[in-house]
Amino acid sequence: MSFEVWFLVIGGLLITIALLSSMLKHLPITTTIIYLIFGLIIGPVGFSLFSIDPFKNTAFLERVTEIAVLISLFTTGMKLRIPLNDRIWWLPVRLASISMIVKVALVTALGFFLLKLPLGASVLLGAILAPTDPVLASDVQVEHPGDRDRLRFMLSGEAGLNDGTAFPFVMLGLGLMGLHELGDFGLRWLGIDVVWAVIGGLGIGALLGWMVGKIVLYLRQKHKEAFGLDEFLTIGLIGLSYGAALLLKTYGFLAVFAAGFALRQLELSMAKGKNSEDITVVEGKEETKEEIATDSETAPQYLAGAVLGFNEQLERLFEIIMVLLVAGMFTWHHFSFKTLWFVPVLFLFIRPICVLIGTAFSSAKKNERYLAGWFGIRGIGSLYYLMYAIQHGIPRDIAEILVSITLSVVITSILVHGISVTPLMKIYNTRRNRNVSVT
């Protein structure tokens, strides 16, 4: 399509979504599904008005998905206002560690024994499909900072953590394929790619998020300075934490998530019982905004609310871009016998089994565990790891299989999870409210 037609088409799509947004909340369909259907209609499986070759445009796709993941992870970190010492945190940590390890192992077995992939490629496939998506799963995430609902919290926390904790298995898969140094008996991989990269990434992000927040609040509360341009602060903190983490050979995804979380925890520690939602600003009155942003009692809440609000807008924008890119990469060639059986096995057996194992003997109720097992939504993180692996030189024949499976999984996930999320969450919320009222 020409540049002018793209403006026309995208503009029409955005206006349509804006007009239908309130209606869609009551229907078993999400905006993501509309983006996907629209992309498929104008993409290779439809009128072929545009297409994207994942092999010719690998570098571009890697960077775009990388930026999208960073924005979504920072947003997720900002949404989680529960203190780290709260026991509810054990649920997402279990999902992002125990459940994810089991998932990688099961997918590796399927890849090696049934898909006949080499061991390294099988591990890589497991790692690519391991992370759940914090953007496409917005309907099952926490509804507001401080939301203590176990189901929403563990899915949100899992999505924030496992985009980074899947990275060691990506490196293990590449190492087994001879594309990354693992060291003798895998000791280098264990020491650097697992221990240092995970702990270092979380530590670097948390430190920078806390420091930047403290500096900004000090200048605002004590000197009435550093007010405004919260958008620059948001993007700057994402870039600072990600860049520092990569330079120190740690996982930048975990660093960005930790930076957003640390900034939110700083606000919580200084909140004096107030939430960012309690702060009201009169639109159009700049002096009112400045008074709230620099007041010693309301400055932390205003900062957290402004940063989160801007990031959520960026997240929605990149959601559209990424879903259209997925549709542009997908062709009928990607639907093969391998994906026809693999996708339902992943959704109906592997994910539920992994969640049940990871949350065994936990505080999660049976219905929460079952729903968490279903809502293992795949998306941007899987696409990033796929492009990352291709950029590192995996063989073309293996890459084509991974592309086919990953795109099929992501598209199916958008459709089946998007259609089921509204009715299932309505039932869940109704039962939860009934139990609360009885209690």
C-alpha positions in Angstrom: 0.0 0.0 0.0 1.1 3.6 -0.6 2.0 5.8 2.3 -1.1 7.9 1.8 -3.4 4.8 1.9 -1.7 3.6 5.1 -2.6 6.9 6.8 -6.2 6.5 5.6 -6.5 2.9 6.7 -4.9 3.3 10.1 -6.7 6.5 10.8 -10.0 4.8 10.1 -9.1 1.8 12.3 -8.2 4.0 15.3 -11.4 6.1 15.0 -13.5 2.9 14.7 -11.9 1.4 17.8 -12.4 4.7 19.7 -16.1 4.7 18.8 -16.7 1.0 19.7 -14.5 0.8 22.8 -17.3 1.0 25.4 -19.5 -1.4 23.4 -16.7 -4.0 23.2 -16.4 -4.3 27.0 -19.7 -6.1 27.0 -19.0 -8.4 24.0 -16.8 -11.6 23.8 -14.3 -9.8 21.7 -11.3 -7.6 22.4 -9.8 -4.7 20.5 -6.8 -7.0 19.8 -9.0 -9.4 17.9 -10.2 -6.5 15.7 -6.6 -5.4 15.0 -5.8 -9.0 14.1 -8.8 -9.5 11.8 -8.2 -6.2 10.1 -4.5 -7.1 9.6 -5.3 -10.6 8.3 -7.8 -9.1 5.8 -5.3 -6.6 4.3 -2.3 -9.0 4.8 -1.0 -12.0 3.0 -3.9 -14.3 3.9 -6.4 -11.7 2.6 -6.0 -9.1 -0.1 -2.2 -9.0 0.2 -2.1 -5.2 0.5 1.0 -5.6 2.6 3.4 -8.3 3.9 6.4 -8.6 6.1 9.1 -11.2 5.6 10.4 -12.2 9.0 13.8 -13.2 7.5 14.4 -10.1 5.4 13.2 -7.8 8.2 14.5 -9.6 11.2 16.6 -6.7 12.6 13.7 -4.3 12.3 11.2 -6.8 13.9 13.6 -7.5 16.7 14.0 -3.8 17.6 10.2 -3.1 17.4 9.3 -6.0 19.5 12.1 -5.2 21.9 10.7 -1.7 22.4 7.2 -3.0 22.8 8.2 -5.4 25.5 10.1 -2.8 27.4 7.1 -0.4 27.5 4.8 -3.2 28.6 7.1 -4.5 31.3 7.6 -1.0 32.8 3.8 -0.5 32.8 3.3 -3.8 34.5 5.8 -3.0 37.2 4.1 0.3 37.8 0.7 -1.4 38.2 1.9 -3.7 41.0 1.5 -1.7 44.2 1.6 -4.6 46.6 4.7 -4.6 48.9 7.3 -7.1 48.0 7.1 -8.7 51.5 3.5 -9.7 51.0 2.9 -13.4 50.6 0.8 -12.9 47.5 4.0 -12.4 45.6 4.8 -16.1 45.9 2.1 -16.8 43.3 3.6 -15.0 40.3 7.2 -16.0 41.4 6.1 -19.6 41.3 4.5 -19.2 37.8 7.6 -17.4 36.5 10.0 -20.0 37.8 8.6 -23.4 38.6 5.8 -23.4 36.0 8.0 -21.9 33.3 10.8 -24.5 33.8 8.2 -27.3 33.6 6.8 -25.6 30.5 10.2 -25.4 28.8 10.9 -29.0 29.6 7.6 -30.3 28.2 7.8 -28.2 25.0 11.5 -29.4 24.6 10.3 -33.0 24.8 7.6 -32.4 22.2 10.1 -30.6 19.9 12.7 -33.3 20.2 10.6 -36.5 20.1 7.6 -35.5 17.9 8.8 -32.5 15.8 12.2 -34.2 15.4 14.0 -31.0 16.1 17.6 -31.0 17.5 17.9 -30.7 21.3 19.1 -27.1 21.1 16.2 -26.0 18.8 13.7 -27.8 21.0 14.9 -25.9 24.1 14.8 -22.7 22.1 11.2 -23.4 21.1 10.3 -24.0 24.7 12.0 -20.7 25.7 10.3 -18.7 22.9 6.8 -20.0 23.9 7.5 -19.7 27.7 6.7 -16.0 28.4 3.1 -14.8 28.7 2.2 -11.4 27.3 1.6 -8.4 29.6 0.0 -6.3 26.7 -2.4 -8.8 25.1 -3.4 -10.1 28.6 -4.6 -6.7 29.8 -8.1 -7.9 30.4 -6.9 -10.4 33.0 -4.4 -8.1 34.6 -4.8 -6.1 37.8 -7.5 -3.5 37.3 -5.8 -0.8 39.3 -2.6 -0.4 41.4 -3.1 -2.2 44.7 -5.5 -4.7 43.2 -5.2 -7.8 45.5 -7.2 -10.2 43.4 -5.1 -13.4 43.4 -5.9 -14.4 39.8 -5.2 -11.0 38.3 -2.2 -10.4 40.4 -0.5 -13.7 39.7 -1.1 -13.3 35.9 0.2 -9.7 35.9 3.3 -10.6 38.0 4.0 -13.7 35.9 3.8 -11.6 32.7 6.2 -9.0 34.2 8.7 -11.5 35.4 8.8 -14.3 32.8 9.8 -12.1 29.9 13.1 -11.9 31.6 13.3 -15.3 33.3 12.8 -17.0 29.9 16.1 -15.5 28.6 18.4 -18.1 30.2 16.7 -20.8 28.3 17.0 -18.9 25.1 20.7 -18.7 25.7 20.8 -22.4 26.6 19.1 -23.3 23.4 21.5 -21.1 21.3 24.4 -22.6 23.2 23.3 -26.2 22.5 23.2 -25.2 18.8 26.8 -23.8 19.0 25.7 -20.2 18.8 26.5 -19.2 22.4 29.2 -20.0 24.9 28.0 -22.3 27.7 31.3 -23.1 29.3 32.5 -26.4 30.7 29.6 -28.5 31.9 27.4 -25.4 31.4 29.0 -23.6 34.3 29.4 -20.3 32.4 25.7 -20.4 31.4 24.7 -21.2 35.0 26.9 -18.6 36.6 26.5 -15.7 34.1 23.3 -16.3 32.1 21.2 -17.5 35.0 22.5 -16.3 38.4 24.2 -13.0 37.5 22.0 -11.9 34.7 18.8 -12.5 36.6 19.8 -11.1 40.0 21.9 -8.3 38.4 19.1 -7.2 36.1 16.5 -7.0 39.0 19.0 -5.2 41.2 20.1 -2.6 38.6 16.5 -1.8 37.6 15.3 -1.5 41.2 18.3 0.7 42.2 17.8 3.1 39.2 14.1 3.3 39.6 14.4 4.1 43.3 17.2 6.6 42.8 15.6 8.5 39.9 12.3 8.6 41.8 14.0 10.0 44.9 15.9 12.7 43.0 12.8 13.8 41.1 10.6 13.9 44.3 13.4 15.8 46.2 13.6 18.5 43.6 9.8 18.8 43.4 9.1 18.8 47.1 12.0 20.8 48.4 12.7 23.2 45.5 9.5 23.2 43.3 11.7 22.1 40.4 11.8 19.2 37.9 8.0 19.5 37.2 6.6 18.6 33.8 7.8 16.4 31.0 6.9 13.2 32.9 6.9 11.6 29.5 10.6 12.2 29.2 11.1 10.8 32.7 9.3 7.6 31.7 11.2 7.0 28.5 14.4 8.1 30.1 14.1 5.7 33.0 13.3 2.8 30.7 16.3 3.6 28.5 18.6 4.2 31.5 17.8 0.9 33.2 17.8 -1.1 30.0 21.1 0.3 28.8 22.8 -0.1 32.1 21.6 -3.7 32.4 22.8 -4.7 29.0 26.2 -3.0 29.5 26.7 -5.1 32.7 25.6 -8.3 30.9 22.4 -8.7 32.7 18.8 -9.0 31.5 17.4 -5.7 30.5 13.8 -6.9 30.5 14.0 -7.7 34.2 15.7 -4.4 34.9 13.0 -2.4 33.2 10.3 -4.3 35.1 12.1 -3.8 38.4 12.6 0.0 37.6 8.8 0.4 37.2 8.1 -1.6 40.3 10.7 0.2 42.4 9.2 3.6 41.3 5.8 2.4 42.4 7.1 1.0 45.7 8.8 4.4 46.4 5.4 6.0 45.9 3.8 3.4 48.2 6.4 4.1 50.9 5.7 7.8 50.8 1.9 7.7 50.1 0.6 8.2 53.6 -2.4 6.0 52.8 -3.3 7.7 49.5 -3.3 6.2 45.9 -2.5 8.0 42.7 -6.2 7.6 41.9 -7.0 9.8 44.9 -5.3 12.7 43.3 -7.5 14.9 41.2 -6.3 17.6 38.7 -8.4 20.3 37.2 -7.7 20.0 33.5 -6.5 23.2 31.9 -5.3 24.7 35.1 -1.5 24.4 35.1 -1.1 26.0 38.5 -3.3 23.3 40.0 -1.1 20.6 38.4 2.0 22.2 39.6 0.7 22.6 43.2 -0.2 18.9 43.3 3.0 17.7 41.6 5.2 19.6 44.1 3.2 19.3 47.3 5.0 17.2 49.9 2.0 15.0 50.4 0.7 14.5 46.9 3.9 14.6 44.8 4.6 10.8 45.0 1.1 9.9 43.9 1.1 12.5 41.1 4.4 11.2 39.8 3.3 7.6 39.8 0.0 8.4 38.2 1.5 10.6 35.4 4.2 8.0 34.6 1.8 5.1 34.5 -0.8 7.0 32.4 1.7 8.0 29.7 3.1 4.5 29.6 -0.3 2.9 29.2 -1.0 5.1 26.1 2.3 4.0 24.6 1.4 0.4 25.4 -1.9 0.7 23.4 -0.1 2.2 20.5 2.5 -0.5 20.3 -0.2 -3.2 20.7 -1.8 -2.0 17.4 1.6 -2.0 15.7 2.6 -5.4 16.9 -0.7 -7.2 16.0 -0.6 -5.7 12.5 3.0 -6.9 12.2 2.0 -10.4 13.2 -0.8 -10.4 10.6 1.7 -9.1 8.0 4.1 -12.0 8.7 1.5 -14.8 8.7 0.7 -16.7 5.5 -1.3 -19.9 4.8 2.0 -21.7 4.5 2.4 -21.4 8.3 -0.7 -23.5 8.9 0.7 -27.0 8.7 0.1 -30.4 10.3 2.8 -29.6 12.9 1.0 -26.5 14.2 -2.5 -28.0 14.0 -1.7 -30.4 16.7 1.0 -28.5 18.6 -1.2 -25.4 19.4 -4.0 -27.2 21.2 -1.6 -29.4 23.1 0.2 -26.3 24.3 -3.0 -24.5 25.4 -5.1 -27.4 26.7 -2.5 -29.6 28.3 1.0 -28.1 28.8 0.0 -24.7 30.2 -2.6 -26.0 32.6 -0.3 -28.8 33.9 2.5 -26.3 34.4 0.3 -23.9 36.4 -1.1 -26.6 38.5 2.4 -27.8 39.4 3.7 -24.3 40.0 0.8 -23.4 42.3 0.5 -26.7 44.2 0.0 -26.2 47.9 -0.3 -22.4 47.5 -3.0 -19.9 48.6 -4.6 -19.9 45.2 -8.1 -21.4 45.0 -9.0 -24.2 42.6 -10.9 -21.9 40.2 -8.1 -19.4 40.2 -5.6 -22.1 39.3 -7.7 -23.4 36.5 -8.3 -19.9 35.0 -4.6 -19.1 35.3 -3.9 -22.3 33.5 -6.1 -21.2 30.6 -5.0 -17.6 30.3 -1.4 -18.3 29.2 -1.6 -15.6 26.5 1.3 -15.6 24.1 2.4 -12.5 22.2 5.1 -9.9 21.9 7.7 -11.6 24.1 7.6 -14.8 22.0 8.0 -12.7 18.8 11.0 -10.9 20.3 12.8 -14.1 21.3 12.0 -15.6 17.9 13.6 -12.7 16.1 16.5 -12.6 18.6 17.2 -16.3 17.8 17.1 -15.7 14.0 19.4 -12.8 14.3 21.9 -15.1 16.1 22.1 -17.3 13.1 20.0 -20.4 13.7 19.7 -22.5 10.5 17.1 -21.4 8.0 15.2 -24.7 8.0 14.8 -24.7 11.8 14.0 -21.0 11.8 11.1 -21.6 9.4 9.6 -24.2 11.7 10.0 -21.9 14.7 8.4 -19.0 12.8 5.5 -21.2 11.7 4.8 -22.5 15.2 5.2 -19.2 17.0 3.0 -17.2 14.6 0.3 -19.9 14.8 0.5 -19.9 18.6 0.3 -16.1 18.9 -2.6 -15.7 16.4 -4.6 -18.6 18.0 -3.9 -17.2 21.4 -5.2 -13.7 20.4 -8.4 -15.3 19.1 -9.3 -18.0 21.6 -8.2 -16.1 24.7 -9.7 -12.9 23.4 -13.1 -14.5 22.8 -13.1 -16.3 26.1 -11.8 -13.6 28.4 -15.0 -11.6 28.8 -17.4 -14.4 29.6 -15.0 -16.2 31.9 -13.9 -13.1 33.8 -17.6 -12.2 34.2 -18.3 -15.5 35.8 -15.2 -15.3 37.9 -16.0 -11.8 39.2 -19.6 -12.7 39.9 -18.5 -15.7 42.0 -15.9 -13.7 43.8 -18.3 -10.9 44.6 -20.8 -13.4 45.9 -18.2 -15.0 48.2 -17.1 -11.6 49.5 -20.7 -10.6 50.3 -21.4 -13.9 52.1 -18.2 -13.4 54.1 
